Amino acid sequence: QFQQVPPAEGLRIIFELQSVKVAADAAAAASSAPVAWSAVRVFNRDGSLNKGLWRLAGHPPPIRPDLDDLGGLHRLQELGLCVRIVHPSQADLHALFNVNPDVTLLQYRKAHDPFAAPPPPLPAPPSLAPSAA
């Protein structure tokens, strides 16, 4: 949790996924190797928090923090990362929800272009759609 971070357009959270190999000998140290990485912007251009549910593509190492747009990088098709960015005032509310992308995957927006307009809302099922009066 990060609080009181001043808005900066280039500020990103970078995730690195690693494979951990546990040593057979308990006295030996475990080793790890990078498998993939991804990043998401923390703030929008207007300085507001880039809150939402994001589906990030996994990219092969090495990490490229110098890139602004990850859309042109090779993507590991079999690997993705689902991330929630929430305002601290709503953290308790979000903690009540189970994190299960298999069930909620459609709620996660692809973040290859974090400044793109959000996807249109899904249409309501016919039974929940408002009726014309």
Order of alpha helices (4+ residues) and beta strands (2+ residues): beta-beta-beta-beta-alpha-alpha-beta
